[in-house]
Amino acid sequence: MSSNKNTAITSGIVISAVSQFEERYSSPDDGRFIFSYEITIENRTSASIQLLRRAWYIFDASGEHRHVEGKGVVGEQPVILPGKSFNYRSACDLKSPFGSMKGEYIVMDLSDKRLINVAIPVFSLETPWILN
């Protein structure tokens, strides 16, 4: 993973994102660029939370924009205890060597069943050579 970590804090819930270009799965000549990303969700509140849904906004420099949403992340709806974190990896494909992602999670405060919209910070998806 690259050392470029982006972080957002919403209501005591910290989201950190780091991305990396996956050259071995990409085919630039065919307009296929694969990026992995690692997300850490840290619960700095005094209550347990459960991640229920996600929404992603994916921006491709080719001009294509996508909106993806669904239940949980990587097949899970994790419960995160106070002071603990949940970490996962996933991937995204682009048609160009540069883009970005941002989004939000819907989490439930399990102490009072309140739903919280938690920001996922914008982070770049870029090949190592794009800025040369």
C-alpha positions as MATLAB code, in Angstrom:
seq = 'MSSNKNTAITSGIVISAVSQFEERYSSPDDGRFIFSYEITIENRTSASIQLLRRAWYIFDASGEHRHVEGKGVVGEQPVILPGKSFNYRSACDLKSPFGSMKGEYIVMDLSDKRLINVAIPVFSLETPWILN';
ca = [
       0.000    0.000    0.000;
       1.155    3.514   -0.630;
       1.998    5.818    2.240;
      -0.651    8.332    1.178;
      -3.288    7.880    3.902;
      -6.467    9.957    3.892;
      -8.580   10.225    7.045;
     -12.022   11.559    7.965;
     -13.691   11.711   11.390;
     -17.473   11.723   11.868;
     -19.053   11.593   15.344;
     -16.017    9.853   16.839;
     -15.702    7.299   14.027;
     -12.399    7.529   12.157;
     -12.128    6.282    8.576;
      -8.679    5.929    7.001;
      -8.080    4.958    3.382;
      -4.927    3.968    1.492;
      -4.819    2.900   -2.169;
      -2.350    1.112   -4.421;
      -2.086    0.439   -8.149;
      -2.155   -3.304   -8.882;
       0.037   -3.594  -11.961;
      -0.072   -7.402  -12.101;
      -3.881   -7.393  -12.561;
      -4.016   -4.376  -14.871;
      -3.811   -4.148  -18.643;
      -3.097   -0.511  -19.561;
      -3.075   -1.289  -23.308;
      -6.683   -2.487  -22.918;
      -7.746    0.441  -20.715;
      -7.986   -1.681  -17.563;
      -6.401   -0.267  -14.410;
      -6.924   -2.119  -11.127;
      -6.454   -0.429   -7.757;
      -6.657   -2.004   -4.329;
      -7.543   -0.007   -1.262;
      -7.375   -0.633    2.447;
      -9.927    0.882    4.805;
      -9.654    1.109    8.584;
     -12.762    1.967   10.618;
     -11.860    3.009   14.153;
     -14.547    3.399   16.812;
     -13.549    6.187   19.203;
     -17.039    6.444   20.699;
     -18.239    4.983   24.001;
     -20.783    2.683   22.300;
     -20.529   -0.336   20.039;
     -21.393    0.381   16.414;
     -22.433   -1.812   13.509;
     -21.646   -1.031    9.885;
     -24.866   -1.614    7.945;
     -24.399   -0.087    4.469;
     -21.872    1.552    2.186;
     -22.078    3.969   -0.734;
     -19.138    4.670   -3.034;
     -18.687    7.430   -5.597;
     -16.001    6.434   -8.084;
     -14.558    9.044  -10.439;
     -12.525    7.966  -13.470;
     -10.411   10.486  -15.414;
     -11.896    8.904  -18.554;
     -15.095   10.783  -17.664;
     -16.944    7.792  -16.235;
     -18.504    8.196  -12.796;
     -20.088    5.341  -10.849;
     -22.200    5.094   -7.720;
     -22.102    1.740   -5.930;
     -24.023    0.916   -2.772;
     -24.981   -2.116   -0.775;
     -25.041   -3.924    2.553;
     -21.933   -3.951    4.698;
     -18.420   -4.366    3.334;
     -16.701   -7.441    1.870;
     -19.717   -9.579    2.797;
     -19.782   -8.468    6.442;
     -21.746   -6.100    8.661;
     -19.158   -5.894   11.435;
     -19.836   -4.799   15.003;
     -16.980   -2.604   16.237;
     -16.573   -2.250   19.988;
     -15.517    1.045   21.613;
     -11.788    1.640   21.159;
     -11.493   -1.111   18.522;
     -11.144   -1.025   14.751;
     -12.109   -3.052   11.692;
      -9.847   -3.280    8.668;
     -10.552   -4.612    5.182;
      -9.175   -4.579    1.643;
     -11.043   -4.341   -1.614;
     -10.433   -3.231   -5.193;
     -11.751   -1.034   -7.965;
     -11.197   -0.913  -11.719;
     -10.822    2.195  -13.871;
     -10.530    2.769  -17.617;
      -7.798    5.373  -17.121;
      -4.621    5.584  -14.999;
      -6.106    8.165  -12.634;
      -9.266    8.624  -10.590;
     -10.596    8.874   -7.075;
     -13.128    7.411   -4.672;
     -15.118    8.746   -1.752;
     -18.238    7.626    0.010;
     -20.100    7.029    3.214;
     -20.997    4.267    5.604;
     -24.271    3.983    7.447;
     -23.521    2.725   10.948;
     -25.835    2.081   13.870;
     -25.010    3.163   17.398;
     -26.042   -0.037   19.189;
     -26.706    1.761   22.499;
     -29.609    3.835   21.163;
     -30.186    2.384   17.632;
     -29.351    5.781   16.092;
     -28.117    5.722   12.479;
     -25.016    7.749   11.656;
     -23.788    8.738    8.170;
     -19.999    8.416    8.346;
     -17.839   10.090    5.683;
     -15.257    8.059    3.784;
     -12.517   10.517    2.764;
     -11.729   11.097   -0.883;
      -8.616    9.220   -1.954;
      -6.716    9.045   -5.222;
      -6.388    6.046   -7.483;
      -3.288    6.671   -9.564;
      -0.635    4.735  -11.383;
       2.957    5.435  -10.266;
       3.785    7.080  -13.594;
       0.748    9.384  -13.859;
       2.434   12.361  -12.164;
       5.739   12.062  -14.099;
];
